[in-house]
Amino acid sequence: MVRAYTQEHVYRHPWDRVTTASWRKFTDSPKVLSHVTDVHTLSRRLDPDQGTLCTTRSVTVRSPQLPFILRRIIGQDSVVCHCVESTVVDARNRSMEIVVRNVSLRNILEVEERSKYSPHPVHPDRWTVFQQETSIRCKPLSALAAVAEKVEQRCAERFLQNSAKGREVMENICKYLEAEASSATSSAAVGI
Amino acid sequence: MGAKNRSSYASPCSQLRAEYHDCFNRWYSEKFSKGQWDKEECVAEWEKYRACLAQHLEDRHLRRLLAEADPAAFPKEEDPAHSADGSSGR
Protein backbone atom coordinates (compact mmCIF):
# COMPACT_ATOMS: atom_id res chain seq x y z
CA MET A 1 0.00 0.00 0.00
CA VAL A 2 1.93 2.93 -1.29
CA ARG A 3 0.45 6.08 -2.66
CA ALA A 4 2.74 8.34 -4.63
CA TYR A 5 2.10 11.79 -5.99
CA THR A 6 4.18 14.11 -8.06
CA GLN A 7 3.56 17.80 -8.43
CA GLU A 8 5.21 20.54 -10.39
CA HIS A 9 4.79 24.27 -10.25
CA VAL A 10 6.54 27.19 -11.93
CA TYR A 11 7.12 30.29 -9.83
CA ARG A 12 7.57 33.42 -11.92
CA HIS A 13 10.25 34.62 -9.54
CA PRO A 14 14.01 34.05 -9.55
CA TRP A 15 15.54 31.13 -7.67
CA ASP A 16 17.04 33.18 -4.83
CA ARG A 17 13.69 34.79 -4.02
CA VAL A 18 11.73 31.53 -4.18
CA THR A 19 14.17 29.65 -1.95
CA THR A 20 14.14 32.55 0.53
CA ALA A 21 10.35 32.25 0.60
CA SER A 22 10.67 28.52 1.17
CA TRP A 23 12.63 29.10 4.39
CA ARG A 24 9.95 31.49 5.58
CA LYS A 25 6.96 29.44 4.55
CA PHE A 26 6.16 27.90 7.95
CA THR A 27 7.30 30.72 10.18
CA ASP A 28 5.76 33.68 8.34
CA SER A 29 2.26 32.31 7.94
CA PRO A 30 1.26 30.40 11.05
CA LYS A 31 -2.38 31.29 10.50
CA VAL A 32 -2.62 29.97 6.96
CA LEU A 33 -0.60 26.82 7.51
CA SER A 34 -2.26 26.16 10.84
CA HIS A 35 -1.54 22.44 10.70
CA VAL A 36 2.10 23.29 11.35
CA THR A 37 2.28 23.95 15.05
CA ASP A 38 6.01 24.25 15.57
CA VAL A 39 9.27 24.54 13.63
CA HIS A 40 12.74 24.33 15.13
CA THR A 41 16.13 24.41 13.47
CA LEU A 42 18.13 21.55 14.91
CA SER A 43 21.35 21.74 12.95
CA ARG A 44 23.05 23.80 10.27
CA ARG A 45 26.29 23.35 8.41
CA LEU A 46 27.85 25.66 5.87
CA ASP A 47 30.61 24.61 3.54
CA PRO A 48 32.16 27.96 2.61
CA ASP A 49 34.34 26.45 -0.13
CA GLN A 50 31.59 24.60 -1.98
CA GLY A 51 28.80 27.06 -1.26
CA THR A 52 26.57 24.39 0.24
CA LEU A 53 24.31 24.73 3.23
CA CYS A 54 22.75 21.76 5.02
CA THR A 55 20.14 22.15 7.72
CA THR A 56 17.84 19.96 9.73
CA ARG A 57 14.55 21.27 11.06
CA SER A 58 11.82 19.63 13.05
CA VAL A 59 8.31 20.34 11.87
CA THR A 60 5.42 19.48 14.15
CA VAL A 61 2.13 18.92 12.39
CA ARG A 62 -1.30 18.40 13.87
CA SER A 63 -3.51 16.06 11.88
CA PRO A 64 -7.04 17.05 10.91
CA GLN A 65 -9.83 15.58 12.98
CA LEU A 66 -9.55 11.82 12.75
CA PRO A 67 -12.33 9.57 11.48
CA PHE A 68 -14.71 8.46 14.21
CA ILE A 69 -13.36 4.94 14.55
CA LEU A 70 -9.82 6.22 15.05
CA ARG A 71 -10.95 8.74 17.62
CA ARG A 72 -12.43 5.84 19.55
CA ILE A 73 -9.28 3.74 19.26
CA ILE A 74 -6.72 6.44 19.94
CA GLY A 75 -8.88 8.40 22.34
CA GLN A 76 -7.95 11.74 20.80
CA ASP A 77 -9.54 14.01 18.24
CA SER A 78 -6.33 14.47 16.33
CA VAL A 79 -2.73 13.41 16.53
CA VAL A 80 0.49 15.36 16.60
CA CYS A 81 3.14 14.18 14.21
CA HIS A 82 6.79 15.15 14.23
CA CYS A 83 8.63 15.37 10.93
CA VAL A 84 12.26 15.97 10.12
CA GLU A 85 13.08 18.24 7.22
CA SER A 86 16.57 17.95 5.74
CA THR A 87 17.57 20.65 3.31
CA VAL A 88 20.62 20.91 1.09
CA VAL A 89 21.20 24.15 -0.79
CA ASP A 90 23.89 24.29 -3.42
CA ALA A 91 24.15 28.00 -4.11
CA ARG A 92 26.81 27.60 -6.79
CA ASN A 93 24.52 25.39 -8.89
CA ARG A 94 21.32 27.08 -7.68
CA SER A 95 19.72 23.95 -6.34
CA MET A 96 17.65 23.45 -3.20
CA GLU A 97 16.54 19.98 -2.20
CA ILE A 98 14.26 19.28 0.73
CA VAL A 99 13.32 15.89 2.16
CA VAL A 100 10.65 15.65 4.82
CA ARG A 101 9.96 12.41 6.69
CA ASN A 102 7.74 11.68 9.63
CA VAL A 103 9.50 10.40 12.73
CA SER A 104 6.48 9.69 14.87
CA LEU A 105 3.60 7.35 14.02
CA ARG A 106 6.01 5.33 11.90
CA ASN A 107 4.42 2.12 13.12
CA ILE A 108 1.30 3.20 11.21
CA LEU A 109 2.61 5.02 8.18
CA GLU A 110 5.69 6.46 6.53
CA VAL A 111 5.51 9.68 4.60
CA GLU A 112 8.35 11.00 2.52
CA GLU A 113 8.16 14.24 0.62
CA ARG A 114 11.03 15.19 -1.70
CA SER A 115 11.05 18.68 -3.14
CA LYS A 116 13.42 20.49 -5.41
CA TYR A 117 13.69 24.11 -6.49
CA SER A 118 15.77 24.77 -9.59
CA PRO A 119 16.06 27.54 -12.18
CA HIS A 120 13.56 27.25 -15.04
CA PRO A 121 15.29 25.76 -18.13
CA VAL A 122 13.99 28.49 -20.46
CA HIS A 123 14.17 31.48 -18.09
CA PRO A 124 16.81 30.45 -15.54
CA ASP A 125 17.28 33.96 -14.13
CA ARG A 126 13.61 34.84 -13.86
CA TRP A 127 11.60 31.71 -13.09
CA THR A 128 11.91 28.74 -10.76
CA VAL A 129 10.65 25.19 -11.13
CA PHE A 130 9.32 23.37 -8.09
CA GLN A 131 9.08 19.59 -8.26
CA GLN A 132 7.74 17.43 -5.49
CA GLU A 133 7.28 13.71 -4.98
CA THR A 134 5.29 12.48 -2.06
CA SER A 135 5.02 8.86 -1.08
CA ILE A 136 2.78 7.63 1.67
CA ARG A 137 3.23 4.06 2.77
CA CYS A 138 1.02 2.27 5.19
CA LYS A 139 2.64 -0.41 7.27
CA PRO A 140 1.37 -3.74 5.91
CA LEU A 141 1.44 -5.40 9.31
CA SER A 142 -0.34 -2.56 10.96
CA ALA A 143 -2.73 -4.00 13.49
CA LEU A 144 -5.82 -2.68 11.77
CA ALA A 145 -5.20 -2.54 8.07
CA ALA A 146 -8.58 -1.08 7.25
CA VAL A 147 -8.13 1.69 9.78
CA ALA A 148 -4.62 2.27 8.51
CA GLU A 149 -6.02 2.65 5.02
CA LYS A 150 -8.32 5.37 6.31
CA VAL A 151 -5.43 7.17 7.97
CA GLU A 152 -3.45 6.92 4.76
CA GLN A 153 -6.25 8.37 2.72
CA ARG A 154 -6.87 11.10 5.25
CA CYS A 155 -3.22 12.05 5.33
CA ALA A 156 -2.99 12.00 1.54
CA GLU A 157 -5.96 14.34 1.19
CA ARG A 158 -4.50 16.64 3.76
CA PHE A 159 -1.08 16.60 2.16
CA LEU A 160 -2.51 17.66 -1.18
CA GLN A 161 -4.65 20.38 0.38
CA ASN A 162 -1.72 21.68 2.35
CA SER A 163 0.69 21.68 -0.52
CA ALA A 164 -1.78 23.79 -2.49
CA LYS A 165 -1.99 26.14 0.48
CA GLY A 166 1.79 26.03 0.77
CA ARG A 167 2.17 27.19 -2.83
CA GLU A 168 -0.20 30.06 -2.18
CA VAL A 169 1.84 31.09 0.85
CA MET A 170 5.01 30.83 -1.22
CA GLU A 171 3.55 33.04 -3.96
CA ASN A 172 2.55 35.64 -1.38
CA ILE A 173 5.96 35.69 0.29
CA CYS A 174 7.63 35.98 -3.13
CA LYS A 175 5.44 38.97 -3.97
CA TYR A 176 6.24 40.54 -0.65
CA LEU A 177 9.96 39.97 -1.14
CA GLU A 178 9.76 41.40 -4.64
CA ALA A 179 8.07 44.56 -3.35
CA GLU A 180 10.59 44.81 -0.53
CA ALA A 181 13.51 44.44 -2.95
CA SER A 182 12.19 47.09 -5.33
CA SER A 183 11.52 49.55 -2.51
CA ALA A 184 15.04 48.91 -1.13
CA THR A 185 16.47 49.61 -4.58
CA SER A 186 14.52 52.84 -4.94
CA SER A 187 15.47 53.92 -1.40
CA ALA A 188 19.09 53.22 -2.25
CA ALA A 189 18.72 55.24 -5.44
CA VAL A 190 17.32 58.15 -3.49
CA GLY A 191 20.15 57.75 -1.03
CA ILE A 192 18.21 56.93 2.14
CA MET B 1 -8.31 22.59 20.15
CA GLY B 2 -7.60 25.96 18.59
CA ALA B 3 -5.73 27.92 21.22
CA LYS B 4 -3.85 24.88 22.41
CA ASN B 5 -2.30 24.36 18.98
CA ARG B 6 -0.44 27.59 19.23
CA SER B 7 0.96 27.04 22.70
CA SER B 8 4.37 26.20 21.29
CA TYR B 9 4.75 29.75 20.03
CA ALA B 10 4.86 30.90 23.61
CA SER B 11 7.60 28.42 24.48
CA PRO B 12 10.68 29.75 26.29
CA CYS B 13 12.80 29.65 23.15
CA SER B 14 10.36 31.32 20.75
CA GLN B 15 11.96 34.74 21.11
CA LEU B 16 15.47 33.38 20.51
CA ARG B 17 14.18 31.30 17.65
CA ALA B 18 12.61 34.36 16.03
CA GLU B 19 15.86 36.30 16.39
CA TYR B 20 17.85 33.48 14.85
CA HIS B 21 15.41 32.88 12.00
CA ASP B 22 15.24 36.61 11.22
CA CYS B 23 19.02 36.77 11.07
CA PHE B 24 19.23 33.58 9.01
CA ASN B 25 16.56 34.72 6.54
CA ARG B 26 18.34 38.02 6.00
CA TRP B 27 21.72 36.33 5.52
CA TYR B 28 20.21 33.76 3.17
CA SER B 29 18.37 36.22 0.95
CA GLU B 30 20.95 39.00 0.89
CA LYS B 31 24.16 36.99 0.84
CA PHE B 32 24.14 33.22 0.57
CA SER B 33 21.62 32.89 -2.27
CA LYS B 34 23.36 35.68 -4.18
CA GLY B 35 26.80 34.11 -4.15
CA GLN B 36 28.38 35.30 -0.90
CA TRP B 37 28.74 32.01 0.91
CA ASP B 38 32.26 32.31 2.26
CA LYS B 39 31.28 33.45 5.75
CA GLU B 40 28.92 31.94 8.27
CA GLU B 41 26.76 34.52 10.02
CA CYS B 42 24.22 34.63 12.84
CA VAL B 43 26.56 32.54 14.98
CA ALA B 44 25.77 34.30 18.27
CA GLU B 45 22.01 34.04 17.63
CA TRP B 46 22.42 30.37 16.75
CA GLU B 47 24.41 29.57 19.91
CA LYS B 48 21.83 31.22 22.15
CA TYR B 49 18.92 29.51 20.44
CA ARG B 50 20.63 26.12 20.54
CA ALA B 51 21.45 26.43 24.23
CA CYS B 52 17.82 27.28 24.95
CA LEU B 53 16.53 24.32 22.97
CA ALA B 54 18.89 21.97 24.74
CA GLN B 55 17.58 23.18 28.05
CA HIS B 56 13.87 23.48 27.37
CA LEU B 57 12.93 21.02 24.72
CA GLU B 58 10.55 18.78 26.60
CA ASP B 59 9.14 16.68 23.88
CA ARG B 60 10.73 13.24 23.79
CA HIS B 61 10.67 12.98 19.99
CA LEU B 62 12.19 16.43 19.49
CA ARG B 63 14.83 15.70 22.08
CA ARG B 64 15.87 12.58 20.24
CA LEU B 65 15.98 14.50 16.95
CA LEU B 66 18.14 17.15 18.51
CA ALA B 67 20.50 14.52 19.90
CA GLU B 68 20.77 12.91 16.48
CA ALA B 69 21.40 16.24 14.79
CA ASP B 70 24.25 17.08 17.13
CA PRO B 71 25.50 14.06 19.08
CA ALA B 72 28.41 15.95 20.62
CA ALA B 73 26.23 18.46 22.41
CA PHE B 74 23.69 15.94 23.62
CA PRO B 75 25.12 12.71 25.00
CA LYS B 76 22.80 9.85 24.15
CA GLU B 77 20.43 8.78 26.88
CA GLU B 78 20.57 5.16 27.94
CA ASP B 79 18.06 3.28 25.86
CA PRO B 80 18.33 -0.45 26.48
CA ALA B 81 14.95 -1.09 24.82
CA HIS B 82 16.49 -0.68 21.40
CA SER B 83 18.55 -3.85 21.34
CA ALA B 84 18.25 -6.53 18.67
CA ASP B 85 14.63 -7.37 18.02
CA GLY B 86 14.68 -11.01 19.01
CA SER B 87 11.59 -13.13 19.28
CA SER B 88 8.81 -11.18 20.85
CA GLY B 89 7.05 -14.37 21.89
CA ARG B 90 3.74 -13.46 20.40
Chai-1 contact restraints between the chains, C-beta under 6 A:
chainA,res_idxA,chainB,res_idxB,connection_type,confidence,min_distance_angstrom,max_distance_angstrom,comment,restraint_id
A,D16,B,S33,contact,1.0,0.0,6.0,A-B,restraint_1
A,D16,B,K34,contact,1.0,0.0,6.0,A-B,restraint_2
A,T19,B,S33,contact,1.0,0.0,6.0,A-B,restraint_3
A,T20,B,Y28,contact,1.0,0.0,6.0,A-B,restraint_4
A,T20,B,S29,contact,1.0,0.0,6.0,A-B,restraint_5
A,W23,B,N25,contact,1.0,0.0,6.0,A-B,restraint_6
A,R24,B,N25,contact,1.0,0.0,6.0,A-B,restraint_7
A,T27,B,H21,contact,1.0,0.0,6.0,A-B,restraint_8
A,T37,B,N5,contact,1.0,0.0,6.0,A-B,restraint_9
A,T37,B,S8,contact,1.0,0.0,6.0,A-B,restraint_10
A,D38,B,S8,contact,1.0,0.0,6.0,A-B,restraint_11
A,L42,B,L65,contact,1.0,0.0,6.0,A-B,restraint_12
A,L42,B,L66,contact,1.0,0.0,6.0,A-B,restraint_13
A,L42,B,A69,contact,1.0,0.0,6.0,A-B,restraint_14
A,S43,B,A69,contact,1.0,0.0,6.0,A-B,restraint_15
A,S43,B,D70,contact,1.0,0.0,6.0,A-B,restraint_16
A,L46,B,E40,contact,1.0,0.0,6.0,A-B,restraint_17
A,P48,B,D38,contact,1.0,0.0,6.0,A-B,restraint_18
A,G51,B,W37,contact,1.0,0.0,6.0,A-B,restraint_19
A,T56,B,A69,contact,1.0,0.0,6.0,A-B,restraint_20
A,S58,B,L62,contact,1.0,0.0,6.0,A-B,restraint_21
A,S58,B,L65,contact,1.0,0.0,6.0,A-B,restraint_22
A,R62,B,N5,contact,1.0,0.0,6.0,A-B,restraint_23
A,H82,B,H61,contact,1.0,0.0,6.0,A-B,restraint_24
A,V84,B,L65,contact,1.0,0.0,6.0,A-B,restraint_25
A,A91,B,F32,contact,1.0,0.0,6.0,A-B,restraint_26
A,A91,B,W37,contact,1.0,0.0,6.0,A-B,restraint_27
A,S104,B,H61,contact,1.0,0.0,6.0,A-B,restraint_28
